């Protein structure tokens, strides 16, 4: 039996320090958490009686009896998906994120997470972190990086396509880097010019400020558009700049209905493509790609304490984070 400190949400949103006791299963690993990303999705569970955090990175301290792929001392991370059945059509074809029996963050394993001193996870759903990626930078890749990479990697985008990214934030600043390193022209859309220099430095080839503009001016139409802002854009601005047959990916989490003009979608044969988190092989590909091209999230660090978690989540909620918060174990 392993006893370790965890940090949970609670009614009213206060972060509670607590303890978890768990047995290590034969197919599980015990991970000493060194870093955890703070994702916008964590905010949605801040008032739930559960351990928060799903962008974990740490060092394996113990492995279950049947675990062969990992050893004590390995640097590993984990993300949003926790388990899948392993035998359905989706699992067998490498799309286990769509498994009918999948468990995701916020739906199961409420007593363990990445806002903790230790975590216990299924070995089949953790990932080796390449040696060239320090864990403080690997943690935000486990969900944020995987989310944008999956959209760019899994639905037919090619290096000759023009990629649009709406928003230069936690997801957007990673999307710019991945798309640029994939060889794409990257057009960034943001409310004002305040982040223009940073977007260009990250790899954008074009920057468009959208506030107070009736018609967006771009040098060429957009083949794949990643929407990374929490609020929906003005679709009457956006749809006219989409290339015929283009694809739109709403990537941020929202409880609102997706509302956009009807006829432009038909007239240009546009696709609105749902994209969840990365399947495991896509996650491995993402980490290898990030290691090869030295893709790094821009981070702010906070202590992995109740106070540090509350401070980071407050800054995230206020929209002041540049661009991913990382909790660091003391």
RODO-2510 file (C-alpha; in nm, 4 decimals, decimal comma):
residues 330
     n   res          X          Y          Z
     1     x     0,0000     0,0000     0,0000
     2     x     0,1341     0,3430    -0,0989
     3     x     0,0325     0,6554     0,0944
     4     x     0,0968     0,9947    -0,0678
     5     x    -0,0065     1,3613    -0,0663
     6     x    -0,2520     1,4907    -0,3283
     7     x    -0,4271     1,8196    -0,3988
     8     x    -0,8013     1,8143    -0,4637
     9     x    -1,0705     2,0545    -0,5720
    10     x    -1,3640     2,1349    -0,3454
    11     x    -1,6977     2,3111    -0,3456
    12     x    -1,6164     2,6797    -0,3740
    13     x    -1,2928     2,6077    -0,5644
    14     x    -1,0483     2,6002    -0,2719
    15     x    -0,7561     2,3608    -0,3210
    16     x    -0,7444     2,0980    -0,0468
    17     x    -0,4310     1,9083     0,0570
    18     x    -0,5227     1,5441     0,1185
    19     x    -0,3848     1,1899     0,1296
    20     x    -0,4392     0,8937    -0,1020
    21     x    -0,3764     0,5258    -0,0242
    22     x    -0,3482     0,2878    -0,3160
    23     x    -0,2076    -0,0525    -0,3948
    24     x     0,0229    -0,0783    -0,6942
    25     x    -0,1376    -0,3079    -0,9511
    26     x     0,0600    -0,5600    -1,1554
    27     x     0,0222    -0,3439    -1,4691
    28     x     0,0815    -0,0073    -1,3008
    29     x     0,3725     0,2197    -1,2128
    30     x     0,4369     0,4460    -0,9151
    31     x     0,5615     0,7851    -1,0327
    32     x     0,7228     1,0521    -0,8160
    33     x     0,5747     1,3708    -0,9618
    34     x     0,8382     1,6367    -1,0327
    35     x     0,6297     1,8667    -1,2540
    36     x     0,2690     1,9187    -1,3566
    37     x     0,1227     2,1434    -1,6197
    38     x    -0,1880     2,3447    -1,5351
    39     x    -0,4434     2,3181    -1,8149
    40     x    -0,7626     2,5142    -1,8739
    41     x    -0,9503     2,1858    -1,8342
    42     x    -0,8358     2,1695    -1,4709
    43     x    -1,0457     2,4799    -1,4052
    44     x    -1,3599     2,2884    -1,5014
    45     x    -1,3007     2,0444    -1,2133
    46     x    -1,1829     2,2935    -0,9516
    47     x    -1,5051     2,2467    -0,7522
    48     x    -1,5078     1,8660    -0,7769
    49     x    -1,3996     1,6372    -0,4943
    50     x    -1,1155     1,4830    -0,6953
    51     x    -0,7394     1,5068    -0,7349
    52     x    -0,6648     1,7629    -1,0038
    53     x    -0,4057     1,7659    -1,2813
    54     x    -0,3502     1,5674    -1,5995
    55     x    -0,0236     1,7015    -1,7455
    56     x     0,2118     1,4974    -1,5325
    57     x     0,5853     1,4402    -1,5514
    58     x     0,8071     1,2558    -1,3091
    59     x     1,0335     0,9617    -1,2322
    60     x     0,9230     0,6009    -1,1909
    61     x     0,9938     0,4711    -0,8389
    62     x     0,8297     0,1294    -0,8648
    63     x     0,6816    -0,0920    -1,1374
    64     x     0,4141    -0,3600    -1,1144
    65     x     0,5054    -0,7267    -1,1579
    66     x     0,3923    -0,7506    -1,5222
    67     x     0,5362    -0,4175    -1,6429
    68     x     0,8150    -0,4749    -1,8968
    69     x     0,8322    -0,1463    -2,0907
    70     x     0,9523     0,0722    -1,8021
    71     x     1,2007     0,0535    -1,5165
    72     x     1,2709     0,2374    -1,1953
    73     x     1,4345     0,5729    -1,2692
    74     x     1,2693     0,6282    -1,6093
    75     x     1,1532     0,9821    -1,6886
    76     x     0,7875     0,9595    -1,7937
    77     x     0,4719     1,1624    -1,8379
    78     x     0,1003     1,1134    -1,8839
    79     x    -0,1966     1,3051    -2,0129
    80     x    -0,5734     1,3183    -2,0423
    81     x    -0,6595     0,9557    -2,1223
    82     x    -0,6250     0,6991    -1,8457
    83     x    -0,7422     0,3636    -1,9878
    84     x    -0,9188     0,1951    -2,2798
    85     x    -1,0578    -0,1540    -2,3302
    86     x    -0,7883    -0,2658    -2,5747
    87     x    -1,0155    -0,4922    -2,7803
    88     x    -1,2786    -0,2758    -2,9559
    89     x    -1,2516    -0,1586    -3,3175
    90     x    -1,1256     0,1828    -3,2106
    91     x    -0,8525     0,0410    -2,9857
    92     x    -0,7350    -0,2136    -3,2415
    93     x    -0,7081     0,0529    -3,5132
    94     x    -0,5083     0,2937    -3,2943
    95     x    -0,7972     0,5266    -3,2123
    96     x    -0,8322     0,4342    -2,8458
    97     x    -0,9296     0,7923    -2,7603
    98     x    -1,2707     0,6974    -2,9075
    99     x    -1,3029     0,3680    -2,7172
   100     x    -1,6574     0,3297    -2,5748
   101     x    -1,5048     0,2111    -2,2469
   102     x    -1,2337     0,4766    -2,2284
   103     x    -1,1652     0,6614    -1,9035
   104     x    -1,0540     1,0215    -1,9216
   105     x    -0,9516     1,2831    -1,6697
   106     x    -1,2494     1,3856    -1,4602
   107     x    -1,4401     1,0603    -1,5216
   108     x    -1,2431     0,8052    -1,3142
   109     x    -0,9424     0,7630    -1,0807
   110     x    -1,0556     1,0565    -0,8707
   111     x    -0,7955     0,9796    -0,6016
   112     x    -0,4861     1,0304    -0,8180
   113     x    -0,3636     1,2965    -1,0599
   114     x    -0,0646     1,5162    -1,1387
   115     x    -0,1331     1,7749    -0,8650
   116     x     0,0279     1,5352    -0,6175
   117     x     0,3586     1,4165    -0,4760
   118     x     0,3096     1,0729    -0,6344
   119     x     0,0740     0,9129    -0,8853
   120     x    -0,0093     0,5558    -0,9832
   121     x    -0,0988     0,4932    -1,3484
   122     x    -0,1427     0,2101    -1,5946
   123     x     0,1917     0,1517    -1,7620
   124     x     0,0170     0,1273    -2,1005
   125     x    -0,0931     0,4913    -2,0729
   126     x     0,2299     0,6633    -1,9761
   127     x     0,5007     0,7937    -2,2097
   128     x     0,8788     0,7956    -2,2011
   129     x     1,0077     1,1521    -2,2062
   130     x     1,3037     1,1972    -2,4420
   131     x     1,6266     1,2821    -2,2579
   132     x     1,6590     1,6122    -2,4467
   133     x     1,3285     1,7467    -2,3069
   134     x     1,3502     1,8673    -1,9444
   135     x     1,0423     1,7598    -1,7497
   136     x     0,9286     2,1166    -1,6814
   137     x     0,8860     2,1574    -2,0576
   138     x     0,7545     1,8047    -2,1159
   139     x     0,4616     1,8425    -1,8729
   140     x     0,2615     2,0957    -2,0837
   141     x     0,3185     1,8819    -2,3936
   142     x     0,1257     1,5938    -2,2348
   143     x    -0,2101     1,7592    -2,3056
   144     x    -0,1578     2,1027    -2,4630
   145     x     0,1126     1,9913    -2,7045
   146     x    -0,0628     1,6631    -2,7828
   147     x    -0,3913     1,8426    -2,8555
   148     x    -0,2513     2,0732    -3,1225
   149     x    -0,0150     1,8113    -3,2677
   150     x    -0,3050     1,5674    -3,3087
   151     x    -0,5034     1,8199    -3,5147
   152     x    -0,2039     1,8900    -3,7386
   153     x    -0,0977     1,5253    -3,7673
   154     x    -0,4112     1,3106    -3,7839
   155     x    -0,6525     1,4720    -4,0309
   156     x    -0,4653     1,5186    -4,3555
   157     x    -0,2762     1,8477    -4,3169
   158     x     0,0270     1,8626    -4,5465
   159     x     0,3424     2,0742    -4,5334
   160     x     0,2232     2,2649    -4,8407
   161     x    -0,0973     2,3759    -4,6637
   162     x    -0,1509     2,7136    -4,5027
   163     x    -0,2266     2,6699    -4,1331
   164     x    -0,4251     2,9309    -3,9410
   165     x    -0,4044     2,9597    -3,5627
   166     x    -0,6584     3,1690    -3,3738
   167     x    -0,5103     3,2820    -3,0422
   168     x    -0,1570     3,3055    -2,9037
   169     x    -0,2086     3,1368    -2,5674
   170     x    -0,1497     2,8053    -2,3952
   171     x    -0,2477     2,6018    -2,7033
   172     x    -0,1849     2,8592    -2,9733
   173     x     0,1812     2,9277    -2,8989
   174     x     0,2504     2,5532    -2,9249
   175     x     0,0429     2,5159    -3,2426
   176     x     0,2510     2,7884    -3,4103
   177     x     0,5749     2,6069    -3,3287
   178     x     0,4574     2,2613    -3,4366
   179     x     0,3066     2,3860    -3,7636
   180     x     0,6139     2,5941    -3,8488
   181     x     0,8484     2,2989    -3,7851
   182     x     0,6235     2,0794    -4,0019
   183     x     0,7078     2,3168    -4,2870
   184     x     0,3796     2,5057    -4,3054
   185     x     0,3058     2,8691    -4,3655
   186     x     0,1449     2,9750    -4,0367
   187     x    -0,1053     3,2615    -4,0225
   188     x    -0,1825     3,3796    -3,6703
   189     x    -0,5009     3,5631    -3,5738
   190     x    -0,5135     3,7595    -3,2505
   191     x    -0,7289     4,0412    -3,1178
   192     x    -0,4540     4,3053    -3,1256
   193     x    -0,0922     4,3420    -3,2403
   194     x     0,0404     4,2980    -2,8838
   195     x     0,1656     3,9433    -2,9484
   196     x     0,2756     3,9926    -3,3084
   197     x     0,6517     3,9972    -3,2436
   198     x     0,6291     3,6872    -3,0253
   199     x     0,4147     3,4983    -3,2794
   200     x     0,6631     3,5734    -3,5587
   201     x     0,9523     3,4651    -3,3373
   202     x     0,7731     3,1348    -3,2678
   203     x     0,7487     3,0679    -3,6410
   204     x     0,4433     3,2501    -3,7778
   205     x     0,4800     3,3776    -4,1321
   206     x     0,1859     3,6171    -4,1147
   207     x    -0,0038     3,7938    -3,8343
   208     x    -0,3548     3,9400    -3,8495
   209     x    -0,5168     4,1572    -3,5801
   210     x    -0,8933     4,1034    -3,5782
   211     x    -1,0377     4,3648    -3,3399
   212     x    -1,2596     4,6243    -3,5059
   213     x    -1,1951     4,4848    -3,8541
   214     x    -1,4870     4,4163    -4,0877
   215     x    -1,2898     4,2085    -4,3371
   216     x    -0,9712     4,0122    -4,2662
   217     x    -0,6852     4,0641    -4,5105
   218     x    -0,4652     3,7603    -4,5677
   219     x    -0,2098     3,6835    -4,8390
   220     x    -0,3738     3,3489    -4,9128
   221     x    -0,6644     3,1399    -4,7908
   222     x    -0,6402     2,9020    -4,4978
   223     x    -0,6466     2,5238    -4,5498
   224     x    -0,6525     2,4188    -4,1829
   225     x    -0,7633     2,6505    -3,9018
   226     x    -0,6938     2,5702    -3,5351
   227     x    -0,9219     2,7570    -3,2940
   228     x    -0,7377     2,7735    -2,9610
   229     x    -0,9263     3,0539    -2,7854
   230     x    -1,1862     2,9890    -2,5156
   231     x    -1,4357     3,2179    -2,6896
   232     x    -1,5597     3,1525    -3,0399
   233     x    -1,4295     3,3850    -3,3104
   234     x    -1,6501     3,5983    -3,5312
   235     x    -1,7291     3,3327    -3,7901
   236     x    -1,8533     3,5956    -4,0384
   237     x    -1,4948     3,7249    -4,0378
   238     x    -1,3327     3,3841    -4,0518
   239     x    -1,5297     3,1741    -4,3022
   240     x    -1,4538     3,3980    -4,6046
   241     x    -1,0795     3,3409    -4,5618
   242     x    -1,1079     2,9620    -4,5573
   243     x    -0,9830     2,7795    -4,8655
   244     x    -1,2364     2,5640    -5,0539
   245     x    -1,2408     2,2241    -4,8858
   246     x    -1,0710     2,3706    -4,5784
   247     x    -1,0974     2,2303    -4,2268
   248     x    -1,1738     2,4055    -3,8975
   249     x    -1,0663     2,2493    -3,5643
   250     x    -1,2351     2,3808    -3,2470
   251     x    -0,9721     2,2745    -2,9903
   252     x    -1,0553     2,4590    -2,6690
   253     x    -1,3220     2,3290    -2,4317
   254     x    -1,6535     2,5130    -2,4199
   255     x    -2,0031     2,4332    -2,2955
   256     x    -2,1527     2,6702    -2,5530
   257     x    -2,3065     2,5599    -2,8810
   258     x    -2,0899     2,6000    -3,1889
   259     x    -2,2718     2,8550    -3,4038
   260     x    -2,1613     2,9609    -3,7499
   261     x    -2,3203     3,0710    -4,0786
   262     x    -2,4727     2,7799    -4,2689
   263     x    -2,4290     2,8580    -4,6391
   264     x    -2,0513     2,9324    -4,6512
   265     x    -1,9861     2,5818    -4,5169
   266     x    -2,1900     2,4295    -4,7978
   267     x    -2,0651     2,6650    -5,0689
   268     x    -1,6972     2,6000    -4,9935
   269     x    -1,7410     2,2394    -4,8757
   270     x    -1,5772     2,3203    -4,5430
   271     x    -1,5245     2,0616    -4,2695
   272     x    -1,5622     2,1227    -3,8972
   273     x    -1,3405     1,8532    -3,7471
   274     x    -1,3646     1,7411    -3,3864
   275     x    -1,0266     1,6527    -3,2394
   276     x    -0,9978     1,5108    -2,8902
   277     x    -0,6594     1,4226    -2,7399
   278     x    -0,3807     1,2310    -2,9083
   279     x    -0,3887     0,8534    -2,9329
   280     x    -0,0838     0,6920    -2,7759
   281     x     0,1262     0,6507    -3,0900
   282     x     0,0460     1,0075    -3,1922
   283     x     0,1576     1,1168    -2,8433
   284     x     0,4853     0,9297    -2,8904
   285     x     0,5297     1,0893    -3,2337
   286     x     0,4636     1,4321    -3,0799
   287     x     0,7315     1,3857    -2,8138
   288     x     0,9840     1,2610    -3,0699
   289     x     0,9036     1,5554    -3,3000
   290     x     0,9317     1,8056    -3,0124
   291     x     1,2658     1,6547    -2,9110
   292     x     1,4049     1,6642    -3,2660
   293     x     1,2975     2,0247    -3,3303
   294     x     1,3511     2,1512    -2,9734
   295     x     0,9915     2,2711    -2,9430
   296     x     0,9428     2,4260    -2,6006
   297     x     0,6358     2,5644    -2,4293
   298     x     0,6792     2,9098    -2,2794
   299     x     0,6217     2,8504    -1,9086
   300     x     0,5739     3,0196    -1,5738
   301     x     0,6575     2,8070    -1,2703
   302     x     0,4782     2,7783    -0,9367
   303     x     0,5407     2,5556    -0,6328
   304     x     0,3457     2,2282    -0,6209
   305     x     0,1591     2,3309    -0,3056
   306     x    -0,2025     2,4247    -0,2372
   307     x    -0,1012     2,7921    -0,2446
   308     x     0,0997     2,7521    -0,5646
   309     x    -0,1872     2,5723    -0,7374
   310     x    -0,4367     2,8407    -0,6360
   311     x    -0,2019     3,1182    -0,7541
   312     x    -0,1453     2,9512    -1,0912
   313     x    -0,5147     2,8815    -1,1492
   314     x    -0,6089     3,2389    -1,0568
   315     x    -0,3586     3,3777    -1,3063
   316     x    -0,4829     3,1356    -1,5717
   317     x    -0,8458     3,2284    -1,5056
   318     x    -0,7610     3,5985    -1,5361
   319     x    -0,6003     3,5376    -1,8759
   320     x    -0,2602     3,6650    -1,7613
   321     x    -0,0580     3,3451    -1,8051
   322     x     0,2295     3,3526    -2,0553
   323     x     0,1602     3,0787    -2,1621
   324     x     0,1565     2,7549    -1,9635
   325     x     0,1780     2,7212    -1,5867
   326     x     0,4012     2,4455    -1,4531
   327     x     0,3905     2,3289    -1,0916
   328     x     0,7309     2,2267    -0,9584
   329     x     0,7678     1,9805    -0,6707
   330     x     0,9617     2,1242    -0,3781
***
